Amino acid sequence: MTCDVLFTVEAYAEPGLLPRLLQPFAKRDLTPDHLLSRRDGEMLRVELGMTAMPAEMVHLIAGNLGQVIGVVCVTESRAKALRQAA
């Protein structure tokens, strides 16, 4: 089963943060469909979204994102992916 997922990360804006946030995806051979980051003072808000992520990976990725140095908060939003008939 797959789901569409959006991870929102609040973290301190530090050099090297963005590659560290991509690492949990890369080590599972996954590539986010979109990445959006916005700096607000000393904080950075990063959204990482993926369509059709394996459902069993969602909690693993969320846990790994929360362990990245500098991360203050991780939230996830998900919906079941709808497959279109050909």
Buried (B, 14 or more C-beta within 10 A) or exposed (E): EBBBBBBBBBBEBEEEBBEBBBEBBEEEEBEBBEBEBEEEEEEBBBBBBBBBBBBEBBEEBBEBBBEBEBBEEBEBEBEEBEEEEE
